[in-house]
Amino acid sequence: MKIAVLGAAGQLGRDLVPRLAALGDVVPLSRADLDLARPETIAPAVAAHRPDVFVNCAAYNFVDRAETEPEAAVAVNDFGVRVLAQACQTIWAKLVHFSTDYVFGLDERRATPLSETDAPGPVSWYGTSKLRGERHVLDAGANNLAVRTCGLYGVWGSGGKGGNFVETMLRLAAKGAPLRVVSDQRCTPSYTADVAAATADLIARGAGGLFHVVNGGDCTWYEFAAEIFRQSDLAPALAPITSAEFGAAAKRPAYSVLSTAKLAALGVPAPRDWRAALAAYLAERANRPK
Ligand SMILES: NC(=O)c1ccc[n+]([C@@H]2O[C@H](COP(=O)([O-])OP(=O)(O)OC[C@H]3O[C@@H](n4cnc5c(N)ncnc54)[C@H](OP(=O)(O)O)[C@@H]3O)[C@@H](O)[C@H]2O)c1
């Protein structure tokens, strides 16, 4: 099996490539090979490589910036993915794509994990563009796979955003500055190693459709920060604030905990609890060659 991976050098892509290598021959692709913002580059690159499976880890990921440049988010996450889905359909390649918990957000009173059948309702341009993208992928073929995940952190860090939430917290704590972290957004920050392993398992089983893949349990970003410091034996001045006080440009869901029941029903082991995943991340980063 030939598996092309776009965004192979990104945070999730780097953890996914070695796991996919167990399933077949992996062809890592970058923006220089196929630029989702330049539709004319898409079909020729897909046709040139003719993969059996095309895994798209690439996205426009700047959640706040998308509020002031929605056309840039839409060009990549909506229009680009639509052209990619058509190109894959043309050569009968399975398309595997990643989406986000930010496709939810309209139901502010929600307090039980969201399943794949719950109606989305994004409250940001990023969420809107990602929802359109996952629909293009699923509409283009029943065998295509769309994986919604949340709050990714991995040892490679998000290329576009430069790092991840865990690294940001540790860096700010090292500076000794008081920290204020939002405590009214509940979700499940997820370790890219675990999301990659579950996604590779879904691909190995030939799964198609929409799946939620996140670590277990849930927390607010404030609770996540507190656990990062607890596990790292750090005690910076940490205080909770509201999203309104924080004042980010993009609105985010108050509750976007994703249920992994569908994943488990298929026999894919549900990723471990978020605290255990964080511990594994901290161990991996400590052992990573500098
Ligand atoms: N990060 C999160 O917290 C989070 C949460 C939920 C869902 N997701 C989804 O998970 C997936 C992986 O995210 P990630 O955190 O691994 O992202 P990442 O580390 O920022 O990597 C994104 C990759 O996309 C590539 N890319 C960006 N624009 C491109 C374009 N126009 N054409 C081709 N490639 C392009 C980047 O390549 P360059 O380096 O060349 O720019 C980079 O390799 C994305 O679909 C994202 O929406 C992420």
The ligand as a MOL file (V3000), in Angstrom:
LIG
                    3D

  0  0  0     0  0            999 V3000
M  V30 BEGIN CTAB
M  V30 COUNTS 48 52 0 0 0
M  V30 BEGIN ATOM
M  V30 1 N -3.0940 21.9050 16.6180 0
M  V30 2 C -4.2530 21.6670 17.2230 0
M  V30 3 O -4.4370 21.9890 18.4110 0
M  V30 4 C -5.3630 20.9870 16.4690 0
M  V30 5 C -6.5830 20.7320 17.1210 0
M  V30 6 C -7.6030 20.0840 16.4390 0
M  V30 7 C -7.4030 19.7020 15.1100 0
M  V30 8 N -6.2190 19.9810 14.4880 0 CHG=1
M  V30 9 C -6.0440 19.5660 13.1070 0
M  V30 10 O -5.0340 18.5750 13.0730 0
M  V30 11 C -4.3010 18.6630 11.8430 0
M  V30 12 C -2.8050 18.7100 12.1390 0
M  V30 13 O -2.5220 19.8770 12.9410 0
M  V30 14 P -1.0320 20.1560 13.4790 0
M  V30 15 O -1.1550 20.7730 14.8220 0
M  V30 16 O -0.1800 18.9610 13.2930 0 CHG=-1
M  V30 17 O -0.5660 21.2900 12.4570 0
M  V30 18 P 0.8870 21.9150 12.2100 0
M  V30 19 O 1.9150 21.3150 13.0920 0
M  V30 20 O 0.7180 23.3990 12.2520 0
M  V30 21 O 1.2190 21.4280 10.7510 0
M  V30 22 C 0.4440 21.8500 9.7080 0
M  V30 23 C 1.1320 21.4680 8.4170 0
M  V30 24 O 0.3200 21.9830 7.3670 0
M  V30 25 C 1.1730 22.4630 6.3730 0
M  V30 26 N 0.4580 23.4760 5.5960 0
M  V30 27 C -0.0630 24.6390 6.0180 0
M  V30 28 N -0.6410 25.2840 5.0120 0
M  V30 29 C -0.4700 24.5120 3.9120 0
M  V30 30 C -0.8340 24.6200 2.5390 0
M  V30 31 N -1.4570 25.7160 2.0890 0
M  V30 32 N -0.5340 23.6170 1.7070 0
M  V30 33 C 0.1310 22.5090 2.1260 0
M  V30 34 N 0.5340 22.3630 3.3990 0
M  V30 35 C 0.2260 23.3480 4.2740 0
M  V30 36 C 2.3550 23.0350 7.1020 0
M  V30 37 O 3.4380 23.0660 6.2370 0
M  V30 38 P 4.4990 24.2810 6.2820 0
M  V30 39 O 5.3670 23.9690 7.4660 0
M  V30 40 O 5.1620 24.1850 4.9670 0
M  V30 41 O 3.7290 25.5690 6.4620 0
M  V30 42 C 2.5150 22.0300 8.2590 0
M  V30 43 O 3.3950 20.9930 7.8890 0
M  V30 44 C -4.8810 19.8590 11.1020 0
M  V30 45 O -5.8850 19.4330 10.2160 0
M  V30 46 C -5.5360 20.6870 12.1990 0
M  V30 47 O -6.6030 21.4890 11.7200 0
M  V30 48 C -5.1930 20.6060 15.1460 0
M  V30 END ATOM
M  V30 BEGIN BOND
M  V30 1 1 1 2
M  V30 2 2 2 3
M  V30 3 1 2 4
M  V30 4 1 4 5
M  V30 5 2 4 48
M  V30 6 2 5 6
M  V30 7 1 6 7
M  V30 8 2 7 8
M  V30 9 1 8 9
M  V30 10 1 8 48
M  V30 11 1 9 10
M  V30 12 1 9 46
M  V30 13 1 10 11
M  V30 14 1 11 12
M  V30 15 1 11 44
M  V30 16 1 12 13
M  V30 17 1 13 14
M  V30 18 2 14 15
M  V30 19 1 14 16
M  V30 20 1 14 17
M  V30 21 1 17 18
M  V30 22 2 18 19
M  V30 23 1 18 20
M  V30 24 1 18 21
M  V30 25 1 21 22
M  V30 26 1 22 23
M  V30 27 1 23 24
M  V30 28 1 23 42
M  V30 29 1 24 25
M  V30 30 1 25 26
M  V30 31 1 25 36
M  V30 32 1 26 27
M  V30 33 1 26 35
M  V30 34 2 27 28
M  V30 35 1 28 29
M  V30 36 1 29 30
M  V30 37 2 29 35
M  V30 38 1 30 31
M  V30 39 2 30 32
M  V30 40 1 32 33
M  V30 41 2 33 34
M  V30 42 1 34 35
M  V30 43 1 36 37
M  V30 44 1 36 42
M  V30 45 1 37 38
M  V30 46 2 38 39
M  V30 47 1 38 40
M  V30 48 1 38 41
M  V30 49 1 42 43
M  V30 50 1 44 45
M  V30 51 1 44 46
M  V30 52 1 46 47
M  V30 END BOND
M  V30 END CTAB
M  END
